[in-house]
Amino acid sequence: MTNVDFIGALGIGLLGAGHCLGMCGGVAAAMSFGVPAERAKWPYILLYNLGRITSYIVAGTLIGGAVASLLALSDLTHHLAVLRLFAAVMMLLLAAYMAQLWNGLSYIERIGSKLWRYISPLSSKLMPLRSPLYAYPFGVVWGWLPCGLVYSALSWAAVAGSASGGGLVMLGFGLGTLPAMLTVGAFAERIKPILNNCLVRLACAIMLAVYGLYTLQGALKLLI
């Protein structure tokens, strides 16, 4: 199921573009605006995003490997089905969050904020970015920003069945967020109202909900 999960995570990243710009867009935009006028901004933006995706892959690898190790001596198929059921529920909750019908993922983000308090000071030590190379570790740090969208993708990494599978799922998620995040700057401000339009958000939420229901059905078949 890893390939399916990769595609699902890619879809989460793509459909969550508006949320990505809201959470990380301001940081990336501020970083790009701080680049001297005589320097090209794209190396900074690209390396920042590569750093951010690296953190996603590390998190996916850790959680995928940890869950696989815990289930190694048990009925792996049954327990993975239970976890896949949980991932499907997370997808449905994310759909409700994007449709602005339920704001519960913000409570999950608050849990992650406790860890973020210890990580975030590292980013200030890298500013101002003296070269594009500094943008990569800057992105690595900001990749751990508490985000319900990321946590939803991590629930899919947990059911990948291996460390490499979990990392691959989060790679898919990270690649899905790239189109939105590479528009950082003036263009991002133009497309943000479109992505945050109620009808656009609703359409994205419906697509996520459909995929979540499809996954839910598959998980229930394995359990019954």
Steps between C-alpha positions, in 0.01 A plus 500: 500500500804731513449628145135576577601677822763699308233621257262571787763705685584684177131586469487627859790733425348627175150552636629662817677776306300778661582371848869472405514863393326603819733303730839521327452755223557799726829360629625415150388838366677685782812297430490583128436869566808504721722387214711788362351647182808415292469128580264250337228387739421162346803314650390612847137398440599165348744406777255614768239263357750215466585545867132500593437180303807339659339546842178343372694197369688463830174516697334249266797266519502512880129443547479238224794309642380530860152371423636215283737395780222503760279283280773262383410231757124540469227446241641763266215486249233552766678783678594679178132482402412671830763768437375543142154551647647773720672658198168501312331673794780759507441561129130557561576735789744688278227531235263644762778737613564623146128549441494706821241267651724393790807658652618209713837460328606827661493317836739238364727780380510636856647169618780533243561859605657375825785343302511798264591731788835323529568475126396845372785698669744317270361688198586842645866397520504453122362845422583699299573239236852582383479261204252255342665216695363646823147468358521120514545463881251786540247287311593191704408687818172637364405155374415416863244780528180359660257442213182296482561435131840346576357294785233362269769393253702345784203280587546350152874462554422300814315235300767467230638188670867603502736791560571540128127485422428771756772720355365445148150603605629824649710562189176481303335745739793740478499490120128572507560820699772625263283669232345730759818564695711578192268793425620680813499879459273720292349213302415316820299800617305491174406134519433485876150657467420243230619205710312631803179556303211314666409308184862400433547388860174305484602328174836399650329381818256285301785335306685425824181365656439269203853360530456469876178303455669275243779426748248450780317240292825315426600496868161370608519217246828387657352510849172325428 
